[in-house]
Amino acid sequence: MRNALGLMLASVGAAVVIAAVWFWTSSPRASRVVEIDTTGGPGFGFAHFKQLDFLTDKEIVLTFDDGPWPVNTPSVLKALADECTKAVFFPIGKHATYHPEILKQVAAAGHSVGAHTWSHANLNAKKMNEQQARDEIEKGFSAVKLALGAAPSPFFRFPQLQHGPAAVAYLGSRNVAIFSCDVDSFDFKAKDATQIINSVMTKIDKAGKGIILMHDFQRHTAEALPLLLRRLKAGGYKVVQMKAKAPLQTLADYDEALVKDMKLPVASARPVNNVVQTVSD
Ligand SMILES: [Zn+2]
């Protein structure tokens, strides 16, 4: 009798444990959303900025650069949606003008969208003067706005994490937050998805928390993401979404210049049938 009761209690206990494990592994973990007041251009990511330590142990922020790009960006979006997870995207202005419909999908999925310059120029390069750096920054944001049909978040990441002092000061004057990172995946150098997963897990386990830099532009990253997100979850990591308190006011001059640029010059307005005639079928 005692044995039977013990057995019954043991099996009830086991069922509870199994149910708890199932619930923990199958349900999306509650994640924190933080709102960022970008006044004065705060910097994030311990690789360059150590002032604002807002993540607690095992909290991570997912960030993706260099998109939007066909196939890879939509794959990244699907992987994030499958885990009910939100990220911050830093698109390249030119890419935003090539694929505005993909960038719209990023924003529609609820992710934060900042900018990453117009043409991915190194703003800290010797040949780059202050005006050129400002043009790269502003044109990048205007391109994102044009693609989205809505203002981007005042979030910026320098190409190659090359923080030029004049550009940093300028972003501060524009009240744009600067994103460095804590963990650089170097996914663009990885030979396959497995290498990205192992590299990110090793680095984040060492750091314990932080902003992770990846590229939705890269095929291997898109391939790695479903398993990487599961590994992060199994490791007890929780994703924090960073949202801007207010959108960026892009500058009208750059918005207008970009719209002009986008309109291709038309040499002739003659209808196609007047120009091209089938003479032999
Ligand atoms: Zn980049």
Residues whose N, C-alpha, C, O or C-beta is under 5 A from the ligand:
A	BS01	ZN	D65 D66 P159 Q160
